[in-house]
Amino acid sequence: MAPPHVLAFPFPAQGHINPMILLCRKLASMGFIITFINTRSRHEQEFKKSTALAYRFVSIPDDCLPKHRLGNNLQMFLNAMEGMKQDLEQLVTDMASDPRRPPVTCVLFDAFIGWSQEFCHNLGIARALLWTSSAACLLLCFHLPLLKHLLPAKGRKDIIDFMPGLPSFCASHLPSTLQHEDECDPGFELRIQRFERMKGDVWVFVNSFQEMEEAPLDAARDVNPNCIAVGPLHFDDTVEETQLSISPIEDTSCLEWLDKQAPSSVVYVSFGSVATISYSDAQQIYKGLANSGHAFLWVIRLDLLQGSDEQARNEFLARIQQNEKGLIISWAPQVKVLEHESVGAFLSHCGWNSTLESLSAGVPILCLPCFAEQVFNTAWVVDTLKVGVRIKKAMEAGIHASHVEDMVRFVMGRDHCSGDELRRRAKELRHAAKRNVQPNGSSHANLVNFAKALKLHCDL
């Protein structure tokens, strides 16, 4: 009997592709055959052809996708991806006649792709989804109709205390897609439809683990019993490391620099692959970091700073480079950086991948959310898990160097009521994360149950 053959199709953004690759890596270690679909432009730039039976990369055209930055243009990208259905269907048809590989058993879609249910139904193939944000955010999306009377949420101070499985939180903490009127219709109605369909899916994978989000995961299973935690996907002692993830070229020299720093003495700063910050905010961040007296490692992508010309940017970078306590690079091997003993805190945009990587490494977070669900993630980190602080004061439009300095000193401090306590809680999550991905852990068991169910489906 042929092993299950999973066709994986992520949303074409780095923060979505990497978790999908990591999930497929785990499935391949369980005996699955994986065909991973990438968009043609990314495929040509980032992947080498693979001839291995167990794990193969293929591509489909992406001419239909907009040329804009992803940023707040999510709905535009989702609408445009409708144009990829025909090519995807043709790929599945062609694979069915390929004697070298068994027919597709299941299509693993990114949960953002709303037409996946119809697609799989038409082809008679099982469907599974990967949700790359938090379980709390998924639960929020499952109950979107309950929020309709509060939208758009921008400027509202209402306390939302009626969401099943979630603690009370302010309406201002809702994702940015629910804050503005122009994004609530038709985007809001389309989101409701997408998440109603998710309630009926056989499997919805969440990159989280039980101790990280116990109440939201339990409540999500009340909505869909097969909504399961499978994280953290970025590390697993049972799977051999591979080079399957994608990212810009990493500057690994920063690891040698970290080796020369004292334990828990460095603030790591990164805003992920998409988020941007204003030039003025960057200046305030630097001033606060410099005044704190702590060493820092700052990832500054070419497109990170907004509102500055090339000369101003170069002068800013030169000023940082003159600081003996600082190091700037264009991209970092983030997981290795966060797990380095010299890193004591992470100043982050609080994208879910970064949040999970930081807390799985036992590193508390200095939270500076930029867009999407990052404000919502920040509320979970600061108010619920109590493993971080906010860099920006409430109700203030910009960032102030004095507050950055105060928060860095607080988190990096060594008294019981500040950094040590945050690190203690973060290290508890680190230990829990490692337990969950081991053979007797719940995240590992959830994947094993999925594998058994899909293999049973193959035998029918």
Secondary structure as the mmCIF struct_conf table of DSSP 4:
data_model
#
loop_
_struct_conf.conf_type_id
_struct_conf.id
_struct_conf.beg_label_comp_id
_struct_conf.beg_label_asym_id
_struct_conf.beg_label_seq_id
_struct_conf.end_label_comp_id
_struct_conf.end_label_asym_id
_struct_conf.end_label_seq_id
HELX_LH_PP_P HELX_LH_PP_P1 ALA A 2 PRO A 4
STRN STRN1 HIS A 5 PHE A 9
BEND BEND1 PRO A 12 ALA A 13
HELX_RH_AL_P HELX_RH_AL_P1 GLN A 14 SER A 29
TURN_TY1_P TURN_TY1_P1 MET A 30 GLY A 31
STRN STRN2 ILE A 33 THR A 39
HELX_RH_AL_P HELX_RH_AL_P2 ARG A 40 GLU A 46
BEND BEND2 LEU A 53 ALA A 54
STRN STRN3 TYR A 55 ILE A 60
TURN_TY1_P TURN_TY1_P2 ASP A 63 CYS A 64
BEND BEND3 LEU A 65 LEU A 65
BEND BEND4 LYS A 67 HIS A 68
BEND BEND5 LEU A 70 LEU A 70
TURN_TY1_P TURN_TY1_P3 GLY A 71 ASN A 72
HELX_RH_AL_P HELX_RH_AL_P3 LEU A 74 ALA A 80
HELX_RH_3T_P HELX_RH_3T_P1 MET A 81 MET A 84
HELX_RH_AL_P HELX_RH_AL_P4 LYS A 85 ALA A 96
TURN_TY1_P TURN_TY1_P4 SER A 97 SER A 97
TURN_TY1_P TURN_TY1_P5 PRO A 99 ARG A 100
BEND BEND6 ARG A 101 ARG A 101
HELX_LH_PP_P HELX_LH_PP_P2 PRO A 102 VAL A 104
STRN STRN4 CYS A 106 ASP A 110
TURN_TY1_P TURN_TY1_P6 ALA A 111 PHE A 112
TURN_TY1_P TURN_TY1_P7 GLY A 114 TRP A 115
HELX_RH_AL_P HELX_RH_AL_P5 SER A 116 LEU A 123
TURN_TY1_P TURN_TY1_P8 GLY A 124 GLY A 124
STRN STRN5 ALA A 126 TRP A 131
BEND BEND7 SER A 133 SER A 133
HELX_RH_AL_P HELX_RH_AL_P6 ALA A 135 PHE A 142
TURN_TY1_P TURN_TY1_P9 HIS A 143 HIS A 143
HELX_RH_3T_P HELX_RH_3T_P2 LEU A 144 LEU A 150
BEND BEND8 PRO A 152 PRO A 152
TURN_TY1_P TURN_TY1_P10 LYS A 154 GLY A 155
STRN STRN6 ILE A 159 ILE A 160
BEND BEND9 MET A 163 MET A 163
TURN_TY1_P TURN_TY1_P11 PRO A 164 GLY A 165
STRN STRN7 PHE A 169 CYS A 170
HELX_RH_3T_P HELX_RH_3T_P3 ALA A 171 HIS A 173
BEND BEND10 LEU A 174 LEU A 174
HELX_RH_3T_P HELX_RH_3T_P4 SER A 176 LEU A 178
TURN_TY1_P TURN_TY1_P12 GLN A 179 GLN A 179
BEND BEND11 HIS A 180 HIS A 180
HELX_RH_3T_P HELX_RH_3T_P5 GLU A 181 GLU A 183
TURN_TY1_P TURN_TY1_P13 CYS A 184 PRO A 186
HELX_RH_AL_P HELX_RH_AL_P7 GLY A 187 MET A 198
TURN_TY1_P TURN_TY1_P14 LYS A 199 GLY A 200
BEND BEND12 VAL A 202 VAL A 202
STRN STRN8 TRP A 203 VAL A 206
BEND BEND13 ASN A 207 ASN A 207
TURN_TY1_P TURN_TY1_P15 GLN A 210 MET A 212
BEND BEND14 GLU A 213 GLU A 213
HELX_RH_AL_P HELX_RH_AL_P8 GLU A 214 VAL A 223
TURN_TY1_P TURN_TY1_P16 PRO A 225 ASN A 226
STRN STRN9 CYS A 227 ALA A 229
TURN_TY1_P TURN_TY1_P17 LEU A 233 HIS A 234
TURN_TY1_P TURN_TY1_P18 ASP A 237 THR A 238
BEND BEND15 VAL A 239 VAL A 239
BEND BEND16 GLN A 243 GLN A 243
BEND BEND17 PRO A 248 PRO A 248
HELX_LH_PP_P HELX_LH_PP_P3 ILE A 249 GLU A 250
TURN_TY1_P TURN_TY1_P19 THR A 252 THR A 252
HELX_RH_AL_P HELX_RH_AL_P9 SER A 253 ASP A 259
TURN_TY1_P TURN_TY1_P20 LYS A 260 LYS A 260
BEND BEND18 GLN A 261 GLN A 261
HELX_LH_PP_P HELX_LH_PP_P4 ALA A 262 ALA A 262
TURN_TY1_P TURN_TY1_P21 PRO A 263 SER A 264
STRN STRN10 VAL A 266 SER A 270
TURN_TY1_P TURN_TY1_P22 GLY A 272 VAL A 274
STRN STRN11 ILE A 277 SER A 278
HELX_RH_AL_P HELX_RH_AL_P10 TYR A 279 SER A 292
TURN_TY1_P TURN_TY1_P23 GLY A 293 GLY A 293
STRN STRN12 ALA A 295 VAL A 299
TURN_TY1_P TURN_TY1_P24 LEU A 302 ASP A 303
STRN STRN13 LEU A 305 GLN A 306
BEND BEND19 GLY A 307 GLY A 307
HELX_RH_AL_P HELX_RH_AL_P11 GLU A 310 GLN A 321
TURN_TY1_P TURN_TY1_P25 GLN A 322 GLN A 322
TURN_TY1_P TURN_TY1_P26 GLU A 324 LYS A 325
STRN STRN14 GLY A 326 ILE A 329
BEND BEND20 SER A 330 SER A 330
HELX_RH_AL_P HELX_RH_AL_P12 GLN A 334 LEU A 338
TURN_TY1_P TURN_TY1_P27 GLU A 339 GLU A 339
BEND BEND21 HIS A 340 HIS A 340
TURN_TY1_P TURN_TY1_P28 GLU A 341 SER A 342
STRN STRN15 VAL A 343 SER A 348
HELX_RH_AL_P HELX_RH_AL_P13 TRP A 352 SER A 360
TURN_TY1_P TURN_TY1_P29 ALA A 361 GLY A 362
STRN STRN16 ILE A 365 CYS A 367
BEND BEND22 PHE A 371 PHE A 371
TURN_TY1_P TURN_TY1_P30 ALA A 372 GLU A 373
HELX_RH_AL_P HELX_RH_AL_P14 GLN A 374 ALA A 379
HELX_RH_PI_P HELX_RH_PI_P1 TRP A 380 THR A 384
BEND BEND23 LEU A 385 LEU A 385
STRN STRN17 GLY A 388 ARG A 390
BEND BEND24 ILE A 391 LYS A 392
HELX_LH_PP_P HELX_LH_PP_P5 LYS A 393 LYS A 393
TURN_TY1_P TURN_TY1_P31 ALA A 394 MET A 395
BEND BEND25 ALA A 397 GLY A 398
HELX_RH_AL_P HELX_RH_AL_P15 ALA A 401 MET A 412
BEND BEND26 ASP A 415 ASP A 415
TURN_TY1_P TURN_TY1_P32 HIS A 416 SER A 418
HELX_RH_AL_P HELX_RH_AL_P16 GLY A 419 VAL A 437
BEND BEND27 GLN A 438 GLN A 438
TURN_TY1_P TURN_TY1_P33 PRO A 439 ASN A 440
BEND BEND28 GLY A 441 GLY A 441
HELX_RH_AL_P HELX_RH_AL_P17 SER A 442 ASP A 459
#
